[in-house]
């Protein structure tokens, strides 16, 4: 966090203490809105999830038998699809 960001965050925190509880809830709603708005799009996050690249980022390089990694990725994708269906995506 840069010095300027830290200063701004401290000013926000100071002002929050001056607000009534219901207004603090409004501020929180707005901050969550901004965080979601500027976050990575879900499509990018979901499309990378379970990919060979995502696995290698998390676990490093493993040695697999020929076709073994592809089989694991298929199983992961199947599980992911079932998970998405359960939550209604």
N, C-alpha and C positions, 0 to 999 in steps of 0.2 A: 504494500500500500504506500503510495507516495505521501509526502508530507502534506501536500495540499488536500489530498483525499482524506487523510486523517483529520485535518483541521475542519473540513466540511462535515465529516461524520460527527465530530465532537460538537459542532454548532447545532446540528440536527438533534443530537442527543440532549443537549441543554434545553433546546426549545420544547422537546417532547415533554419534559418534566413540568412545563408550564401549562400543558393542555389537559382538558378533562378526558376521562377514560374513553368516552365514545369517539372523541376526535383522534385519539391515539390509534383506535381501531381503524379509523378511516385512513390514517397515514400508513398503517401496516398494509391495508388493502391496496393502496396506491403503490407502495414499494414492491409488493408481490406482483402487481400488474406489470411494473417496469421490468422486474427481474425476468418474468416470463416473456415479455415482449422482446427483450434483447438477448435471450438465451438462444443456444443453437436450436435450429428447427428440429422438431421431433423426428421428421423423416430421416434426417441425417443420422441422428443417434440410433434410431431403430434399424436403419438399413445397415449400419456398421456392426450392430450387435450380433454376435455369433459368427462373424466373418473370420476368415483365416487371419487377416490383419489384426483384428481385435483380440483374438486369442493369443497371437504372438506378442502383442503389446503387454498382455497380462502375464503370460507364463514364460516368455522367452522362446528359445528354439528347442523343440523336442524332436526326437527321432521317431518317425512313424514308419510302419510297414507300408508298402505301396497300396494306395487306396484307403488306408485306415483313416487318415485325416478327413478325406471326403465323406466317408461313412459317418464319422462323428459330427461333421458339420450338417449333414442331412438330418441326423437325430436332433441336433440342437435346433435347427430350423423348424422341425416338426413340433418340438416342445414349445418353441416361441409362438408358432401359429396357434397352438392349443391355448397358450397363456393369453394371447390377444383376443381370442374368441371368448374366453371366460370373462374378460373385462369389457367386452363389447366393442372392440376396435375393429 
